[in-house]
Amino acid sequence: MSKAEMDMTPASETDWDRVLAYKEGDAIAFEPGDGPYDPNNAQAAQAWLVNANMIRKDHKEQLESFEADLIHALQANEFAISSEELNGRSLVTVLRKKLGTDRQTQKCSSKL
């Protein structure tokens, strides 16, 4: 790398002394407001991951499959959605549950 290229490269903001001082099993420094959960609390981390809206690499394929199922169900007039079912829930959540593609169902079946 030339001197000119090195001058244009932004300096790392990583605190390497802190990184290298970390030992396996040490608690991770955490202040309220640092993030959505305390990384030292395994239950909090798991709860956040379970409810996280993750973007998967196959998101496009999942969306296409969901749309195809939805179109088929609507064309076949297989279901109706009452206002009580929507109370406090998103339309997508209700549709996924009706189509059997909700995340809880997928999690349960993937554990079998």
C-alpha positions in Angstrom: 0.0 0.0 0.0 1.4 3.4 -1.0 1.8 6.3 1.5 -1.0 8.1 -0.3 -3.3 5.1 0.1 -2.4 4.8 3.8 -3.2 8.5 4.3 -6.6 8.0 2.8 -7.4 4.9 4.8 -9.5 5.8 7.9 -7.9 4.9 11.2 -9.4 2.0 13.1 -11.7 3.0 16.0 -11.2 -0.3 17.7 -9.8 -0.2 21.2 -7.3 -3.0 20.7 -6.0 -2.8 24.3 -9.6 -3.5 25.5 -10.1 -6.3 23.0 -6.8 -8.0 23.8 -7.5 -7.7 27.6 -10.7 -9.7 27.3 -10.5 -13.3 28.5 -13.0 -16.0 27.8 -15.7 -16.0 30.5 -15.2 -12.3 31.4 -18.4 -10.3 31.7 -19.0 -8.0 28.8 -19.2 -4.3 29.8 -22.8 -3.2 29.4 -24.7 -0.1 30.3 -28.5 0.4 30.0 -28.9 2.0 26.6 -26.0 0.1 25.0 -28.3 -2.2 23.2 -31.6 -4.2 23.3 -30.4 -6.7 25.9 -27.6 -7.4 28.4 -25.2 -9.7 26.6 -24.2 -11.2 30.0 -27.8 -12.4 30.6 -28.3 -15.6 28.5 -32.1 -15.5 29.0 -32.3 -11.9 27.8 -30.2 -12.7 24.8 -32.2 -15.7 23.9 -35.5 -13.8 24.3 -34.3 -11.1 22.1 -33.1 -13.6 19.4 -36.4 -15.5 19.5 -38.4 -12.3 18.9 -35.9 -10.6 16.6 -36.9 -9.7 13.0 -34.0 -11.3 11.3 -33.3 -11.0 7.6 -32.4 -14.4 6.2 -30.7 -15.0 2.9 -33.7 -16.9 1.7 -36.1 -14.0 2.6 -37.1 -13.5 -1.0 -38.0 -17.2 -1.4 -39.9 -17.2 1.9 -41.9 -14.1 0.8 -42.7 -15.6 -2.6 -43.9 -18.8 -0.9 -46.0 -16.9 1.6 -47.5 -14.8 -1.2 -48.4 -17.9 -3.2 -50.1 -19.5 -0.2 -52.0 -16.3 0.5 -53.2 -15.9 -3.1 -54.3 -19.5 -3.2 -56.2 -19.2 0.1 -57.9 -16.0 -1.0 -58.9 -17.4 -4.4 -60.3 -20.5 -2.7 -62.1 -18.4 -0.1 -60.6 -20.6 2.6 -60.8 -18.2 5.4 -62.0 -15.0 6.9 -60.5 -12.7 9.5 -62.6 -11.3 12.2 -61.9 -8.0 14.0 -61.3 -9.9 17.2 -58.5 -11.9 15.6 -56.8 -8.7 14.6 -57.1 -7.1 18.0 -53.6 -6.0 18.9 -52.0 -8.2 16.2 -50.7 -7.4 12.7 -52.4 -8.6 9.6 -49.3 -10.5 8.6 -49.2 -12.3 11.9 -52.8 -13.4 11.6 -52.4 -14.4 8.0 -49.3 -16.5 8.8 -51.1 -18.2 11.6 -54.1 -19.0 9.3 -51.8 -20.3 6.6 -49.8 -22.4 9.1 -46.6 -20.4 8.3 -46.3 -18.5 11.6 -42.9 -18.4 13.2 -44.0 -20.2 16.3 -45.2 -23.1 14.2 -41.9 -23.2 12.2 -39.9 -23.1 15.4 -41.8 -25.9 17.0 -41.7 -28.1 13.9 -38.0 -27.4 13.4 -37.3 -28.7 16.9 -39.0 -32.1 16.3 
